[in-house]
């Protein structure tokens, strides 16, 4: 019974880890991680490498943020990864002309285009819905001439009220 009640503790050595607050701390942590990166899993140094990795990642997120590419750049990057050309995307977007207009930033992506591109290129829809500048667009909405075609009334919307 005495044997069951006895608990053995492994010899625990203290890790020399401190929070990364400055660029100097960051560089020191990177150098230490480089030294212990390939150590055997389950060792004290392996635990230290895991903790350092988390701290380095957090520091980099705060001090060196990487912005997502705009939708057109994301499409171009993915097409390059898949060795696709603009003509390969034509059917997905709605024809060669439409693909050209979108890829040259002369036309915005529509919801239907985003759905098709998401399936074809396996891209996140969240990445594709971000706004981006068109060529010649200066951040303001351009005024369009309103014609009879653009005027919508309740009659042609076929609105019904529920009672």
NUZAMI-994226 format. One record per residue: x negated, y, z of N, C-alpha, C, O in turn; residue in three letters. Coordinates in steps of 0.1 Angstrom, whole numbers, plus 5000, padded with zeros to 4 digits. Layout:
BEGIN
XYZXYZXYZXYZALA...
REM end
This chain:
BEGIN
499249885000500050005000499150135000499450234994UNK498150125007497150235008496650264994496550384990UNK496350164986495850184973496850254964496450344956UNK498150224965499150284957499250434961499550514952UNK499050464973499150604978497950694974498050814974UNK496850624971495650704968495750754954496250684945UNK495450874952495450934939494050984935493351044943UNK493650944923492350984918492551104909493351104901UNK491651194911491651314903490451314894489351274899UNK490551354882489451364873488651484877489151584883UNK487351484874486551594877486951704867486851694855UNK487451814872487851924864486852034864486452084875UNK486352074853485452184852486152304846487052294838UNK485852424851486552544847486152584833484952574829UNK487152634826486852684812486552834814487052904822UNK485652884806485253024806486053094795485553134785UNK487353114798488253184788488753304795489153314806UNK488753414786489353544791490153594780489953564768UNK491153674783492053734773491253814763490253874766UNK491753814751491153884740491854024739492954034735UNK491154124744491654264744490954354735491554454731UNK489754324731488954414723488454344710488554214710UNK487954414701487354354689486154274693485854164687UNK485454314703484254244708484654104714484054004712UNK485754104722486353984728486753884716486553764717UNK487353944706487853864695486653804687486753684684UNK485553874685484353814678483753704687483353604681UNK483653724700483153624709483953504709483453394708UNK485253514709486153404708486053324695486053204695UNK485853394684485753334671484453254671484353134666UNK483353304676482053234677482153104685481653004682UNK482853124697482953004706483852894699483552774700UNK484952934692485752844685485052774674485252654672UNK484152844668483352784657482452664663482252564656UNK481952684675481052594681481852464685481352354683UNK483052484690483852364696484952314687485752234692UNK485052364675486152334666486352184663487452134664UNK485252114661485351974657485051874669484651764666UNK485351914681485051824692486151724693487251734687UNK485851614700486851504701488051544708488051614719UNK489251504703490551534709490651474722490251364724UNK491251544732491451494745490351534755490451504767UNK489351604750488251644759488551784764489451854760UNK487851824774487951954780487652064769488352164769UNK486752044761486452134750487552144740487752244734UNK488252034738489352024728490452114734491152184726UNK490752104747491752194753491352344752492152424749UNK490052364754489552504753489752554738490152674736UNK489552474728489652504714491152544711491452634704UNK492052464717493452484715493952624721494652694714UNK493452644733493852774739493152894732493852994730UNK491952874728491252984720491953014707492153124703UNK492352904701493052914688494352994689494653084681UNK495152964700496353044702496153184705496853274700UNK495153214713494753354717494253434705494653544703UNK493453364696492953434684494153464675494153564669UNK495053364673496153384664497053504669497453584661UNK497253514682498053624687497353754685498053854681UNK496053764687495353884685495353924670495554044667UNK495253834661495253864647496653904643496753994634UNK497653854648499053894645499254044648499954114641UNK498754084660498854224664497954314657498354434654UNK496754274654495754374649495454364634494954454628UNK495854244628495654224614496854164607496754054602UNK497954234608499254174602499154164587498554244580UNK499754054582499754034568501154044564502053964568UNK501454144555502754164550503154064539502254014531UNK504354024539504853934528504854004515505054124514UNK504553934504504554004491505954034487506953974492UNK506154134478507454164474508054054465507253964461UNK509354044463509853934456509253894442508953784439UNK508853994435508253974421506853914423506453824416UNK506153964432504753914435504853774440504053684437UNK505853744449506053604454506353514443505753404442UNK507153554433507453464422506253444413505953334409UNK505453554411504253534403503253444409502653364403UNK503053454423502153374430502553224429501753134426UNK503853204431504353064430504253004416503952884414UNK504553084406504453044392502953004389502652904382UNK502053084394500653054392500252924399499552844393UNK500752894411500452774418501052654410500452544410UNK502152674403502752564396502352564381502952484373UNK501452644377500952664364502152684354502252624343UNK503052774358504152814350503952954343503153034348UNK504552974332504453104325505853164326506853104330UNK505953294322507253364322508253294314509453294318UNK507853234303508853174294509453044301510553014298UNK508652984310509252874318510352914327511152824332UNK510353034331511353084340512553144333513553184340UNK512453164320513553224312514853164315515853234317UNK514953034314516252964316516752984330518052994332UNK515852984340516253004354516853144356517753154364UNK516253244350516653384352517853424343518653514347UNK517953364331519053404322518553444309519153534303UNK517453394304516953424290515653494291515253544301UNK514953494279513653554278513653704281512753754288UNK514653774275514653914278514853954292514254034298UNK515853884298516153904313514853874321514553944330UNK514253764318513053724326511953834324511253864334UNK511753884312510853984310511154114318510254174324UNK512454154318512854274325512554254340512154354346UNK512954144345512754124360511254114363510854184372UNK510554034356509154024359508254144357507254164363UNK508754234348508154364346508754474354508454594352UNK509554444364510154534373511054634366511054754371UNK511754594356512754684350514154654354515054734351UNK514354544360515654494364515554424378514554354380UNK516454444386516554384400516954234398517754204389UNK516554154408517054024409518554024413518954104422UNK519353944408520753924412520853804422519853734423UNK521953794429522153684438522053554431521453454435UNK522653544419522553424411521153384407520753274407UNK520353494403518953464399518153414412517353324410UNK518453474423517753434435518053284438517153214442UNK519353254437519753104439518953014430518452914434UNK518953054417518252964407516752964409516152854408UNK516153074413514653074415514353004428513352934428UNK515153014438514952934450514852784447514052714452UNK515852734439515852594436514652554427513952454429UNK514452634417513352604407511952614412511152524410UNK511652714420510352744425510152704440509052714445UNK511252654446511152614460510652734469509752714477UNK511152854467510852964475511952994484513152964482UNK511653054495512653094505513553204500513053304495UNK514853194501515753304496515453434504515553544499UNK515053414517514753534525513653614520513553744521UNK512653554513511553624507512053704494511453804491UNK513053644487513453704475514453814476514653894466UNK515153824488516153934489515654064493516354164493UNK514354074496513854204500513854304488513754264477UNK514054434491514154534481512754564476511754544483UNK512654604463511354644457511654754447512754774442UNK510554824444510654934434510654884420509954794416UNK511554944412511554924398510555024391510255124397UNK510154984379509255074372509955204369511155204364UNK509355314372509955444370510955494381511355604381UNK511155404391512055434402511155514413510055464416UNK511755624418510955704427511555694441511255784449UNK512255584444512855574457514155634459514755624470UNK514655694448516055754449516955684439516455634429UNK518155684442519155624433519355724421519655834424UNK519255674409519555764398521055774395521755674397UNK521455884392522855904389523255854375522455874366UNK524355774374524755724362526055794357526855844366UNK526155804345527355864339528555774342528455654338UNK529555824348530755734351531655744340532155844335UNK531955624335532955614324534155544329534255494340UNK535255534320536455474324536255324328536955274336UNK535255264322534855124325534455104339534755004345UNK533855204345533355194359534355224369534155184381UNK535455284366536455324375537355204378537955144369UNK537455164391538155054395539355094404539255184412UNK540555044401541755074409542254954416541754834413UNK543154974425543754864432544454764422544454644424UNK544954824412545754744402544854634396545154524395UNK543654684391542754584384541954494394541254404390UNK541954524407541354444417542354334421541854234427UNK543554344418544654244422544654224437544554114441UNK544754334444544754324459546154294464547154354459UNK546254204473547554164479547454184494546454154499UNK548554234500548554254514549154134521550154084516UNK548554094532549253984539550154044549549854144556UNK551353994550552354044559552453964572553353994580UNK
REM end
